[in-house]
Amino acid sequence: MKKLMMAALAAAAMTAFAEDEESEAPIFWGFGNYGLYSGYQLYGSLVNPEPTLQGYAEGNANLSWDGTSLGYFGLGIWSNTDLTDRRRNAYGKAFNEWDFNVHYGYTYWFDDEEKWGLTYRTSVVWYYYPHRRHEHMWGKTDTTVDWNHYVQLDNPFVIPFANFVHEYHETDGNLIEFGLKKPVSCCERLTLTPSATFVWRNSNYGWCFPRYGLKENNKMNGSGLATMKLMLEGTYQLTDHFGLFAKVAYCHIVDHDLRDAAEQAHGGDYGKYKDFAWGGVGVTFNF
């Protein structure tokens, strides 16, 4: 689970790249990445503290009517493979999670130079765990569904963004990721992007958070700001269609109750580590 915000940011970047390369945007385009990570991080919490392989790919079609852009529509898929046996008994190991999404995105530009604009992307995501071997606290969950709404204010300075997540299957909960990022072009092919992301969740949202202190109906005690993530990501374009990436992040549980639960080792795989560093390296492609 994850990467919708990453996908949205990359989609905006690839769209800009396509527009720079060609005076007329292509009808079909896409991008992807595959990498080695020090762990499985989700919404600022550490799901698995041991190495994993994760990859994402999506394809899109630009939509237009009478010469006017109507945005784009596409499909995407993300996968995870644990490289150790830490979660084998519960989730299996190789390709133990597949996340499928269908999405639509559009950028409304406020000026002819396309320096200021509002990007919106909506995605429905199906999370599938093909080897799951246990009953979750909310029942058997071989799959679940999220509906995401991502927005960002495009501008030449610092870019604010927010991702609104509603989970249907497990908890009927709501979560909001929001923060700031600043892409910096160091040279023609190298871009560095520092970012700060915060996560707010309501009392229904149980993913990634320690189970200590749950009410009888399995809701968290209250809503509030849960986690913070500070990240630096670098991308280097080797050719027009292939590149490398590296990222490192520091994550911190903000909520005092959640920190207390983490200190007492409650929460199983989710939210057990109150502060941790996390990162990854890999390859990218676009077409």
C-alpha positions as semicolon CSV with decimal commas, in nm:
position;residue;x (nm);y (nm);z (nm)
1;M;0,000;0,000;0,000
2;K;0,138;0,343;-0,063
3;K;0,262;0,504;-0,354
4;L;-0,033;0,694;-0,487
5;M;0,119;1,021;-0,392
6;M;0,449;0,909;-0,545
7;A;0,260;0,803;-0,857
8;A;0,082;1,136;-0,878
9;L;0,407;1,331;-0,842
10;A;0,578;1,115;-1,100
11;A;0,280;1,147;-1,334
12;A;0,303;1,524;-1,318
13;A;0,679;1,506;-1,378
14;M;0,644;1,269;-1,674
15;T;0,370;1,485;-1,826
16;A;0,596;1,789;-1,804
17;F;0,883;1,588;-1,953
18;A;0,666;1,477;-2,245
19;E;0,554;1,832;-2,312
20;D;0,916;1,952;-2,314
21;E;1,026;1,679;-2,552
22;E;0,744;1,723;-2,800
23;S;0,540;2,021;-2,904
24;E;0,235;1,795;-2,909
25;A;0,173;1,562;-2,615
26;P;0,162;1,189;-2,702
27;I;-0,167;1,004;-2,680
28;F;-0,022;0,717;-2,474
29;W;0,247;0,751;-2,209
30;G;0,357;0,593;-1,885
31;F;0,633;0,538;-1,631
32;G;0,751;0,300;-1,363
33;N;1,024;0,207;-1,118
34;Y;1,166;-0,094;-0,938
35;G;1,395;-0,084;-0,639
36;L;1,551;-0,230;-0,326
37;Y;1,432;-0,075;0,002
38;S;1,560;-0,107;0,356
39;G;1,205;-0,181;0,474
40;Y;0,837;-0,143;0,396
41;Q;0,722;0,205;0,499
42;L;0,358;0,311;0,484
43;Y;0,214;0,649;0,589
44;G;0,516;0,718;0,811
45;S;0,498;0,382;0,991
46;L;0,725;0,081;0,943
47;V;0,532;-0,223;0,825
48;N;0,840;-0,441;0,779
49;P;1,182;-0,331;0,913
50;E;1,372;-0,572;0,686
51;P;1,464;-0,539;0,314
52;T;1,203;-0,560;0,039
53;L;1,176;-0,525;-0,337
54;Q;0,902;-0,291;-0,457
55;G;0,796;-0,180;-0,802
56;Y;0,532;0,031;-0,973
57;A;0,422;0,076;-1,335
58;E;0,136;0,258;-1,501
59;G;0,010;0,341;-1,849
60;N;-0,204;0,640;-1,944
61;A;-0,402;0,781;-2,233
62;N;-0,444;1,157;-2,279
63;L;-0,804;1,270;-2,326
64;S;-0,912;1,564;-2,541
65;W;-1,217;1,710;-2,709
66;D;-1,209;1,951;-3,000
67;G;-0,844;2,029;-2,930
68;T;-0,896;2,091;-2,558
69;S;-0,719;1,870;-2,304
70;L;-0,947;1,680;-2,069
71;G;-0,668;1,524;-1,863
72;Y;-0,562;1,160;-1,871
73;F;-0,696;0,817;-1,774
74;G;-0,485;0,515;-1,682
75;L;-0,415;0,191;-1,500
76;G;-0,136;0,112;-1,254
77;I;0,005;-0,178;-1,055
78;W;0,240;-0,194;-0,753
79;S;0,400;-0,501;-0,595
80;N;0,602;-0,596;-0,286
81;T;0,835;-0,889;-0,222
82;D;0,988;-0,945;0,122
83;L;1,353;-1,051;0,108
84;T;1,352;-1,213;0,454
85;D;1,125;-1,457;0,634
86;R;1,003;-1,206;0,895
87;R;0,644;-1,202;0,764
88;R;0,641;-1,533;0,574
89;N;0,399;-1,708;0,813
90;A;0,139;-1,433;0,776
91;Y;0,185;-1,297;0,424
92;G;0,410;-1,534;0,233
93;K;0,730;-1,394;0,084
94;A;0,765;-1,347;-0,292
95;F;0,516;-1,103;-0,448
96;N;0,303;-1,104;-0,134
97;E;0,114;-0,785;-0,218
98;W;-0,033;-0,652;-0,542
99;D;-0,203;-0,312;-0,559
100;F;-0,406;-0,237;-0,870
101;N;-0,541;0,109;-0,946
102;V;-0,751;0,291;-1,201
103;H;-0,705;0,668;-1,206
104;Y;-0,788;0,998;-1,373
105;G;-0,579;1,317;-1,357
106;Y;-0,601;1,674;-1,478
107;T;-0,398;1,995;-1,439
108;Y;-0,571;2,332;-1,468
109;W;-0,317;2,602;-1,557
110;F;-0,376;2,955;-1,435
111;D;-0,134;3,112;-1,685
112;D;-0,028;3,057;-2,046
113;E;0,330;2,979;-1,941
114;E;0,201;2,685;-1,730
115;K;0,400;2,785;-1,426
116;W;0,103;2,806;-1,191
117;G;-0,162;2,539;-1,188
118;L;-0,376;2,301;-0,983
119;T;-0,322;1,928;-1,033
120;Y;-0,591;1,679;-0,933
121;R;-0,577;1,301;-0,948
122;T;-0,837;1,052;-0,826
123;S;-0,759;0,680;-0,791
124;V;-0,945;0,369;-0,682
125;V;-0,697;0,112;-0,546
126;W;-0,750;-0,259;-0,487
127;Y;-0,496;-0,410;-0,243
128;Y;-0,452;-0,784;-0,280
129;Y;-0,252;-1,021;-0,055
130;P;-0,242;-1,356;-0,238
131;H;-0,061;-1,556;0,032
132;R;-0,221;-1,419;0,348
133;R;-0,246;-1,692;0,611
134;H;-0,416;-1,539;0,914
135;E;-0,728;-1,363;1,031
136;H;-0,680;-0,991;1,074
137;M;-0,830;-0,815;1,375
138;W;-1,110;-0,691;1,145
139;G;-1,162;-1,031;0,983
140;K;-1,009;-1,207;0,682
141;T;-0,858;-0,946;0,449
142;D;-0,722;-1,093;0,127
143;T;-0,815;-0,762;-0,033
144;T;-0,929;-0,410;0,054
145;V;-1,018;-0,094;-0,140
146;D;-0,914;0,272;-0,108
147;W;-1,045;0,580;-0,290
148;N;-0,781;0,853;-0,310
149;H;-0,800;1,221;-0,407
150;Y;-0,463;1,391;-0,462
151;V;-0,419;1,767;-0,518
152;Q;-0,113;1,990;-0,550
153;L;-0,059;2,358;-0,626
154;D;0,199;2,372;-0,906
155;N;0,430;2,674;-0,892
156;P;0,800;2,765;-0,938
157;F;0,862;2,780;-0,564
158;V;0,753;2,535;-0,291
159;I;0,468;2,298;-0,385
160;P;0,197;2,216;-0,128
161;F;0,015;1,884;-0,172
162;A;-0,250;1,671;-0,004
163;N;-0,381;1,318;-0,050
164;F;-0,724;1,226;0,090
165;V;-0,768;0,851;0,147
166;H;-1,090;0,668;0,230
167;E;-1,066;0,295;0,305
168;Y;-1,384;0,098;0,241
169;H;-1,330;-0,267;0,322
170;E;-1,160;-0,294;0,657
171;T;-1,234;0,005;0,876
172;D;-1,431;0,258;0,670
173;G;-1,168;0,505;0,787
174;N;-1,023;0,831;0,657
175;L;-0,664;0,948;0,634
176;I;-0,502;1,264;0,496
177;E;-0,140;1,303;0,385
178;F;-0,031;1,663;0,339
179;G;0,295;1,851;0,312
180;L;0,542;2,050;0,104
181;K;0,801;1,957;-0,157
182;K;1,058;2,143;-0,367
183;P;1,207;1,989;-0,685
184;V;1,554;2,129;-0,752
185;S;1,726;2,077;-1,090
186;C;2,094;2,038;-1,007
187;C;2,189;1,983;-1,372
188;E;2,026;1,873;-1,695
189;R;1,963;1,517;-1,576
190;L;1,975;1,529;-1,194
191;T;1,681;1,643;-0,980
192;L;1,669;1,649;-0,599
193;T;1,335;1,676;-0,419
194;P;1,323;1,739;-0,044
195;S;0,978;1,700;0,112
196;A;0,798;1,704;0,446
197;T;0,481;1,494;0,480
198;F;0,235;1,470;0,770
199;V;-0,041;1,214;0,822
200;W;-0,373;1,279;0,994
201;R;-0,612;0,990;1,056
202;N;-0,956;0,960;1,210
203;S;-1,048;0,712;1,483
204;N;-1,170;0,452;1,231
205;Y;-0,841;0,425;1,044
206;G;-0,650;0,132;1,190
207;W;-0,382;0,054;0,931
208;C;-0,024;0,123;1,038
209;F;-0,104;0,224;1,391
210;P;-0,045;0,031;1,715
211;R;-0,343;-0,165;1,840
212;Y;-0,279;-0,077;2,201
213;G;-0,561;0,133;2,346
214;L;-0,824;0,030;2,091
215;K;-1,186;0,058;2,191
216;E;-1,405;-0,250;2,195
217;N;-1,522;-0,171;1,840
218;N;-1,159;-0,167;1,723
219;K;-1,144;0,209;1,670
220;M;-0,846;0,415;1,772
221;N;-0,889;0,642;2,071
222;G;-0,962;0,969;1,895
223;S;-0,847;1,130;1,572
224;G;-0,538;1,337;1,516
225;L;-0,196;1,397;1,365
226;A;-0,025;1,058;1,358
227;T;0,313;1,071;1,180
228;M;0,569;1,294;1,010
229;K;0,812;1,202;0,730
230;L;1,113;1,406;0,610
231;M;1,248;1,276;0,280
232;L;1,513;1,355;0,020
233;E;1,473;1,190;-0,321
234;G;1,714;1,209;-0,614
235;T;1,651;1,104;-0,974
236;Y;1,910;1,084;-1,251
237;Q;1,795;1,043;-1,612
238;L;2,045;0,814;-1,789
239;T;1,865;0,829;-2,124
240;D;1,537;0,968;-2,249
241;H;1,358;0,659;-2,117
242;F;1,567;0,514;-1,832
243;G;1,707;0,650;-1,508
244;L;1,814;0,586;-1,150
245;F;1,663;0,693;-0,820
246;A;1,767;0,703;-0,456
247;K;1,574;0,820;-0,152
248;V;1,623;0,844;0,222
249;A;1,365;0,939;0,484
250;Y;1,328;0,992;0,855
251;C;0,988;0,902;1,003
252;H;0,851;1,004;1,341
253;I;0,531;0,908;1,524
254;V;0,379;1,235;1,646
255;D;0,080;1,118;1,849
256;H;0,177;1,060;2,215
257;D;-0,063;0,767;2,262
258;L;0,079;0,597;1,953
259;R;0,435;0,658;2,076
260;D;0,347;0,504;2,413
261;A;0,204;0,202;2,235
262;A;0,517;0,168;2,021
263;E;0,741;0,185;2,328
264;Q;0,544;-0,103;2,480
265;A;0,588;-0,304;2,157
266;H;0,217;-0,311;2,077
267;G;0,084;-0,309;1,724
268;G;0,251;-0,611;1,563
269;D;0,394;-0,513;1,226
270;Y;0,218;-0,176;1,223
271;G;0,341;0,128;1,412
272;K;0,584;-0,066;1,629
273;Y;0,878;0,165;1,558
274;K;0,819;0,521;1,675
275;D;1,125;0,673;1,499
276;F;1,324;0,523;1,214
277;A;1,526;0,595;0,899
278;W;1,426;0,433;0,572
279;G;1,546;0,444;0,212
280;G;1,587;0,277;-0,121
281;V;1,763;0,271;-0,458
282;G;1,647;0,152;-0,797
283;V;1,576;0,213;-1,164
284;T;1,309;0,417;-1,342
285;F;1,162;0,410;-1,691
286;N;0,918;0,618;-1,890
287;F;0,766;0,609;-2,236
